[in-house]
Amino acid sequence: MAQKTTKGTVRRRRERKNIERGAAHIQSTFNNTIVTITDTQGNAISWASSGELGFRGSRKSTPFAAQTAAETAAKLAMEHGMKSVEVFVKGPGAGREAAIRALQAAGLDVSMIKDVTPIPHNGCRPPKRRRV
């Protein structure tokens, strides 16, 4: 007689990595804010975004949504032993400062803040001006 096999997904427990130092990448656009916390090599440890946390539409681009995303990502990273981060901010969005403050308030030591917003040296033609 054939042996019965249980069909289902194999659940792997999230391993606790002991990573003390890393980098927090904050991408803040006019529509959303994405916070990714990585180790020193650039491997993602945790991430969160305003949209992923349930904010929709214009609420996604608020400083409060960015703050909530940063807190969530920081808590997940601290479970892996993260203590100190270097912050890299990219983009012109409203949630830039709020996300940095939230990382500090969550208990992470911010050792450096750097703006890495890409600036064109006369690259692509920008979209036409909005007339509201």
C-alpha positions as CSV (number, residue, x, y, z in Angstrom):
1,M,0.0,0.0,0.0
2,A,1.3,3.5,-0.9
3,Q,2.3,5.7,1.9
4,K,0.2,8.8,2.6
5,T,2.0,12.1,2.2
6,T,0.8,15.4,3.6
7,K,0.5,18.1,1.0
8,G,1.2,21.6,2.1
9,T,3.8,24.3,2.2
10,V,7.0,23.9,4.1
11,R,7.2,26.7,6.7
12,R,10.8,27.8,7.5
13,R,11.3,29.7,10.7
14,R,13.0,33.1,10.2
15,E,16.6,32.7,11.4
16,R,17.9,35.3,13.8
17,K,20.9,36.8,12.2
18,N,23.3,38.6,14.5
19,I,23.9,41.8,12.5
20,E,24.9,44.8,14.5
21,R,25.6,47.4,11.8
22,G,23.8,48.1,8.5
23,A,22.3,50.6,6.2
24,A,18.8,52.1,6.0
25,H,17.7,53.0,2.4
26,I,14.8,55.4,2.3
27,Q,13.2,55.9,-1.1
28,S,10.7,58.8,-0.8
29,T,8.7,59.6,-3.9
30,F,5.6,61.9,-4.3
31,N,3.4,58.8,-4.1
32,N,5.0,56.4,-1.6
33,T,7.9,55.8,0.8
34,I,9.9,52.6,0.9
35,V,12.3,51.8,3.7
36,T,14.8,48.9,3.3
37,I,17.3,48.0,6.0
38,T,20.3,46.0,4.7
39,D,23.5,44.6,6.1
40,T,26.9,46.1,5.2
41,Q,27.1,44.0,2.0
42,G,23.7,45.3,0.8
43,N,21.6,42.1,1.5
44,A,18.1,43.1,2.6
45,I,17.2,42.3,6.2
46,S,13.8,44.0,6.5
47,W,11.7,46.3,4.4
48,A,8.4,48.2,4.7
49,S,6.5,50.6,2.6
50,S,3.5,52.9,3.1
51,G,1.4,51.0,0.6
52,E,2.2,47.6,2.2
53,L,1.0,48.9,5.6
54,G,-2.5,49.6,4.2
55,F,-2.2,53.3,3.4
56,R,-3.9,54.0,0.0
57,G,-4.2,56.9,-2.3
58,S,-3.0,60.3,-1.1
59,R,-2.5,58.9,2.5
60,K,0.4,56.8,1.2
61,S,2.5,59.9,0.6
62,T,2.1,61.5,4.0
63,P,4.9,61.9,6.6
64,F,2.9,59.7,9.0
65,A,2.8,56.8,6.6
66,A,6.6,57.1,6.1
67,Q,7.1,57.2,9.9
68,T,5.0,54.0,10.3
69,A,6.9,52.3,7.5
70,A,10.3,53.2,9.1
71,E,9.1,52.0,12.5
72,T,8.0,48.6,11.1
73,A,11.2,48.1,9.2
74,A,13.3,49.1,12.2
75,K,11.5,46.7,14.6
76,L,12.0,43.8,12.1
77,A,15.7,44.7,11.8
78,M,16.2,44.9,15.5
79,E,14.9,41.4,15.9
80,H,18.0,40.4,13.9
81,G,20.3,42.3,16.3
82,M,20.6,45.5,14.4
83,K,21.8,48.4,16.5
84,S,23.4,51.0,14.3
85,V,22.5,52.2,10.8
86,E,23.8,54.6,8.1
87,V,20.9,56.3,6.4
88,F,20.8,56.8,2.6
89,V,17.8,59.0,1.5
90,K,16.7,59.1,-2.1
91,G,13.9,61.2,-3.7
92,P,11.9,64.4,-3.1
93,G,9.0,63.0,-1.1
94,A,7.3,64.3,2.0
95,G,8.3,61.4,4.2
96,R,12.1,61.9,4.2
97,E,12.6,63.6,7.6
98,A,9.8,61.7,9.3
99,A,11.3,58.3,8.3
100,I,14.7,59.3,9.7
101,R,13.2,60.5,13.0
102,A,11.2,57.3,13.2
103,L,14.4,55.2,12.9
104,Q,16.0,57.1,15.7
105,A,12.9,56.9,17.9
106,A,12.6,53.1,17.3
107,G,16.0,52.7,19.0
108,L,18.5,52.5,16.1
109,D,21.6,54.6,16.4
110,V,21.9,56.7,13.2
111,S,25.6,57.2,12.5
112,M,25.4,58.9,9.1
113,I,22.7,60.5,6.9
114,K,23.5,60.9,3.2
115,D,21.3,62.2,0.3
116,V,21.8,59.9,-2.7
117,T,19.1,61.5,-4.9
118,P,20.1,61.0,-8.6
119,I,20.5,64.3,-10.3
120,P,20.6,64.4,-14.2
121,H,23.4,66.3,-15.9
122,N,20.9,67.4,-18.6
123,G,19.6,63.9,-19.3
124,C,16.0,63.0,-20.4
125,R,13.5,65.8,-21.1
126,P,11.2,66.2,-18.1
127,P,7.5,65.8,-18.4
128,K,5.5,68.9,-19.3
129,R,4.5,71.4,-16.6
130,R,1.1,70.7,-14.9
131,R,-1.5,73.4,-15.4
132,V,-3.9,73.2,-12.4
